[in-house]
Each structure stands twice: as C-alpha cells, then as structure tokens.
Amino acid sequence: MKAVEAMVRELAHSQVPVLLIGERGTGKHMIARRLHSASGGAPDNFHTAHGSEITTEALMSGAKDCATLYLDEICDLNPECQRLLLELPLHPPFEIGGNGSTRRSARIICGSSHDVEPYVRSGNFREDLYYRLSGVCLRIPPLRQRKEDIPHLIRFFLAKYSEEFHRPVPPLSRETQDLLHEYAWPGNLPELEAAARAIVAVGDETVAMGGLRAMLTRSDPKPNGERISLKDAARSASREAEKELILKVLTRTRWNRRRAAQELQISYKALLYKLKQIGYGEYGAT
C-alpha cells in the first residue's frame, strides 16, 4: 500500500484521470475519498455513483454539482453513459450548458473490481473511453496480499465498535491473532470489519471467530488428516513465496510488467507465464 499512498499524494493536486482497480472491499472508495480530501475538497462535495444505476441525467448533474464524482464499477456503464462520459471535458474549468457560463466541473475518479481490458476486447466497454479514464491506473491489492495491515486494521475496527457498543476494547489472544493472519479474507476489508464487530458484540472471541476457524479447516488441502510429505509442503510453500514476491514487485512497479521482470531478473515472457499460472494473466500494463 505504500506505493498507492505515494501516488495518492502525487495525484491529489492534479486533474489526471484516475482508475482504481481492485477486488470488492479492497478500499477503492476510501482511496477515492482520500484523493478528494487531499486536494482540499469538502466532505459533502464528494459523490458516489454505481455504474449499473447511473443515468445520463445523473451523470451530467453529478459532473456539475460536486467537486469529485466517483464512478464505481464502470464496466457496468450503459453505452449511452459511456458516450456522454467520453464527451465530458475532464480538465476543469469547462463550459456547461447553453448559456455560455463557465463553471468548475467535478473531478471524475473511476473504479472497477474487474480488469477493464477484457470488457474492451469483448466490445462491452469503449476502448477510447478506457484510455481516456485510465490516465493513471492504481491497483489496490487485496487484504490477503497485505497481511501486515491486519493488526492495524483490526485495532481500528475494535476501537470503532467498542465505542459504538459502549464496551471496552477487547484484547486478542495469540491464537486469534494467528487466525486473523492465516485466513485469506475473500471479503477483504468488510469481512475483517464484520469479524471485529462480532468480537465486540459477542464478547467472546472464541465464539465470534468460530466461523473463520471452521472455514480455515474446510480450506485445508488435507481435511481428513491425511499425511502430507515434506517435499509437497516445501513445493507448496515455495510456490506461495514466489507468488507473494511477484505481486509485491508488481505493486511496487505499479503493475508495469516489463520493469517487474527486470527487477525479478527473469524474462518478460517468463513473468507472463507465471502470472497466468497464479491467475493474474489479464492484469497490468505492458
């Protein structure tokens, strides 16, 4: 997340279009808000709209009536909204309406839980609009790739719900802390927040974490207690370590795959093959 934080600071006072890519719950909305506030925007001048719910009227109104308009899930934008968004000037101030008046337009930040390029190739998203909106593409890593954030986040959420429920902040046992670290968090930040809320509400971390413990058990590759060889365990650990290293380098290089290949000291073709193996073949720029 350090690379993301650095980019937020750099982009705060520019009008470069920003596209946020990340799984649901990774914090795209929060990053968009931070861009808005870092540029001096007031909290009530930040508006959010979801792609599938946006009409051309709402899009035009939002572009005029707020300082920052965050369009979430832009792959769901209908063709007419895509056309209108392509026509809207993205560098304020610009002229709106037919009376010749010049007003400051909203800064438009877009987000998607899917890589947009497959939608472009399938014809469901305009290629010219994609290149226009992705002046800077920030990829927000999922929680499972930034587990060092979990202790800080869980403390924040525990404090939040302890204040809401008028209860003391509960201390967490080492077993619970290990469980929080081992779990993959497919629901990302909302799932972690829900776990913290349950711990405070139930008042018994063992009971509250029972669901996660059960899910970890079900995801165990040897759920029936079958023996696993040391060689297999070593191979599995090696693959996971390789995956984590590749993703960390890609995050640091802002998903520039050629630069990442150089840092990893492998060929560009080898990196593409490894990305395909771990399910990230469609991610990143060349």
C-alpha positions in Angstrom: 0.0 0.0 0.0 3.0 2.3 0.3 3.1 2.8 -3.5 -0.6 3.5 -3.5 -0.2 6.1 -0.7 2.7 7.8 -2.6 0.6 8.0 -5.7 -2.4 9.5 -3.8 -0.1 12.3 -2.6 1.2 12.9 -6.0 -2.2 12.9 -7.7 -4.1 14.9 -5.1 -3.5 18.3 -6.7 -3.6 17.2 -10.4 -6.5 16.6 -12.7 -5.1 13.4 -14.3 -7.9 10.9 -14.6 -7.5 8.0 -12.1 -8.8 4.5 -12.5 -8.8 2.3 -9.3 -8.7 -1.4 -9.9 -9.2 -3.9 -7.1 -11.4 -6.6 -5.7 -14.6 -5.7 -4.0 -13.9 -4.5 -0.5 -10.2 -3.6 -1.0 -10.8 0.1 -0.3 -11.3 1.8 -3.7 -14.0 4.1 -2.4 -11.7 5.1 0.5 -8.8 5.8 -1.9 -11.1 8.0 -4.0 -12.2 9.9 -0.9 -8.6 10.4 0.1 -7.8 11.8 -3.3 -10.7 14.2 -2.9 -9.8 15.3 0.7 -6.1 15.6 -0.1 -6.9 18.0 -2.9 -8.8 20.2 -0.4 -12.3 19.0 -1.2 -15.0 19.3 1.4 -16.6 16.0 2.6 -20.1 16.9 1.3 -18.7 17.7 -2.2 -17.8 14.0 -2.8 -20.5 12.0 -4.6 -20.5 8.3 -5.5 -22.5 6.6 -8.3 -22.6 2.9 -9.2 -22.2 2.0 -12.9 -25.3 0.0 -13.3 -27.5 2.6 -11.7 -26.2 5.7 -13.5 -28.4 7.5 -16.0 -27.2 10.2 -18.4 -29.1 12.8 -16.4 -27.5 11.7 -13.1 -24.1 11.7 -14.7 -24.5 15.2 -16.1 -25.9 16.5 -12.8 -23.1 14.9 -10.8 -20.4 16.4 -13.1 -21.8 19.9 -12.3 -22.9 19.7 -8.7 -19.9 18.2 -6.8 -16.1 18.6 -6.6 -15.4 14.9 -7.1 -17.6 12.3 -8.7 -16.5 8.7 -8.0 -18.0 6.2 -10.6 -17.8 2.7 -9.1 -17.9 -0.4 -11.4 -17.5 1.5 -14.6 -17.7 -1.8 -16.6 -21.4 -1.7 -15.9 -21.9 1.7 -17.5 -24.5 1.5 -20.3 -23.5 2.6 -23.8 -25.2 6.0 -23.6 -23.4 6.9 -20.4 -20.2 5.7 -21.9 -20.7 8.1 -24.8 -21.6 11.0 -22.6 -18.6 10.4 -20.3 -16.4 10.4 -23.4 -17.7 13.8 -24.3 -17.3 15.4 -20.9 -14.1 17.5 -20.6 -12.0 16.1 -17.8 -9.8 19.1 -17.1 -11.8 21.8 -15.3 -13.0 24.5 -15.5 -15.1 23.9 -18.6 -18.3 25.3 -20.1 -21.5 23.6 -19.0 -24.9 24.3 -20.5 -26.0 26.6 -23.3 -25.8 30.0 -21.6 -22.1 30.3 -22.2 -21.3 30.2 -18.4 -18.1 28.6 -17.3 -18.1 26.5 -14.1 -15.7 24.2 -12.4 -16.5 20.6 -13.2 -16.2 17.6 -11.0 -13.1 15.6 -10.9 -14.0 12.1 -12.1 -12.4 9.1 -10.5 -13.4 5.6 -11.7 -13.2 2.3 -10.0 -13.7 -1.4 -11.1 -13.5 -4.7 -9.3 -12.6 -6.3 -12.7 -9.8 -5.6 -15.1 -11.3 -3.4 -17.9 -9.3 -4.7 -20.8 -11.4 -7.9 -21.3 -14.5 -5.8 -21.4 -12.9 -3.6 -24.1 -11.9 -6.7 -26.1 -15.4 -8.1 -25.9 -16.9 -4.8 -27.1 -18.8 -4.1 -23.9 -16.6 -1.1 -23.0 -15.4 1.6 -25.3 -11.7 1.5 -26.0 -11.4 5.2 -26.4 -13.1 5.8 -23.1 -10.9 3.3 -21.3 -7.7 5.0 -22.5 -9.2 8.4 -21.5 -10.2 7.4 -18.0 -7.1 5.4 -17.2 -4.6 8.2 -17.2 -3.2 6.7 -14.0 -4.3 3.2 -13.1 -3.9 2.4 -9.4 -4.3 -1.3 -8.5 -5.4 -1.8 -4.9 -4.0 -5.1 -3.5 -6.5 -7.5 -1.7 -6.1 -7.9 2.0 -4.5 -11.4 1.6 -1.6 -9.7 -0.1 -1.0 -7.1 2.6 -1.5 -9.0 5.8 0.9 -6.7 7.6 -2.0 -4.3 7.6 -4.3 -6.6 9.5 -3.1 -5.8 13.1 -3.6 -2.1 12.5 -6.9 -2.5 10.8 -8.3 -4.9 13.5 -7.3 -2.5 16.2 -9.1 0.3 14.4 -12.3 -1.7 13.9 -12.3 -3.0 17.5 -12.0 0.6 18.8 -14.7 1.7 16.5 -17.3 -0.9 17.7 -16.2 -0.7 21.3 -17.2 2.9 21.2 -20.4 2.2 19.4 -21.4 -0.6 21.8 -20.1 1.2 24.9 -17.8 -1.6 25.7 -14.0 -1.8 26.5 -11.7 -2.7 23.6 -11.2 -6.5 23.9 -7.6 -7.8 24.0 -7.0 -10.6 21.4 -5.3 -13.9 22.2 -2.3 -15.0 20.2 -4.5 -17.8 18.8 -7.0 -15.3 17.4 -4.2 -13.0 16.1 -2.7 -16.0 14.3 -6.1 -17.0 12.9 -6.6 -13.4 11.6 -3.3 -13.7 9.8 -3.8 -17.1 8.3 -7.3 -16.5 6.9 -7.4 -15.4 3.2 -10.2 -12.8 3.7 -12.0 -13.2 0.4 -14.4 -10.5 1.5 -11.5 -8.1 2.2 -12.0 -5.1 4.5 -15.8 -5.5 5.0 -15.2 -9.1 6.1 -12.5 -8.1 8.6 -14.7 -5.3 9.9 -17.5 -7.8 10.4 -15.2 -10.0 12.4 -14.2 -7.2 14.7 -17.8 -6.2 15.2 -18.7 -9.8 16.1 -15.9 -10.0 18.6 -17.0 -6.8 20.4 -20.8 -7.7 20.2 -20.5 -11.3 21.3 -17.9 -10.5 24.0 -16.2 -13.9 23.4 -13.5 -14.0 20.7 -13.5 -17.8 20.7 -17.2 -17.9 19.8 -17.0 -14.9 17.4 -14.1 -16.5 15.5 -15.7 -19.9 15.3 -16.9 -19.3 11.7 -13.5 -18.3 10.4 -11.9 -21.3 12.2 -14.3 -23.6 10.5 -13.7 -22.1 7.1 -9.9 -22.5 7.5 -10.5 -26.1 8.4 -12.6 -26.6 5.3 -10.0 -25.0 3.1 -7.2 -27.3 4.5 -6.0 -29.3 1.5 -5.9 -32.4 3.8 -9.1 -32.1 5.8 -9.3 -35.7 6.7 -6.0 -35.8 8.4 -4.2 -37.4 5.5 -0.4 -37.3 5.7 1.4 -34.8 3.5 5.1 -35.2 2.6 7.7 -32.7 3.5 8.6 -32.4 -0.2 5.0 -31.5 -1.1 4.8 -29.0 1.8 8.1 -27.4 0.6 6.8 -27.1 -3.0 3.6 -25.5 -1.8 5.5 -23.0 0.4 7.9 -22.2 -2.5 5.0 -21.5 -4.9 3.3 -19.3 -2.4 6.5 -17.4 -1.6 7.2 -16.9 -5.3 3.6 -15.6 -5.9 3.9 -13.1 -3.0 7.3 -11.9 -4.3 5.9 -11.4 -7.8 2.9 -9.5 -6.6 4.9 -7.3 -4.3 7.3 -6.3 -7.1 4.4 -5.6 -9.4 2.7 -3.4 -6.8 6.0 -1.5 -6.3 6.3 -1.0 -10.1 2.6 -0.1 -10.4 2.0 -3.2 -12.4 4.5 -2.4 -15.1 5.3 -5.9 -16.1 8.4 -5.2 -18.0 10.0 -3.3 -15.1 8.9 -6.1 -12.7 10.5 -8.7 -14.9 13.8 -6.8 -14.8 13.7 -6.5 -11.0 12.9 -10.2 -10.7 15.7 -11.0 -13.1 13.6 -13.1 -15.3 12.5 -12.7 -18.9 9.3 -10.8 -19.7 7.8 -14.0 -21.3 8.6 -16.0 -18.1 6.8 -13.4 -16.0 3.7 -13.5 -18.2 3.7 -17.3 -17.9 4.0 -17.2 -14.1 1.2 -14.5 -13.9 -1.0 -16.8 -16.0 -0.3 -19.7 -13.6 -1.3 -17.7 -10.5 -4.5 -16.3 -12.1 -3.2 -12.7 -12.9 -2.6 -13.1 -16.6 -5.1 -10.3 -17.5 -3.7 -7.8 -15.0 -1.2 -5.0 -15.6 0.2 -2.9 -18.4 2.9 -4.0 -20.8 
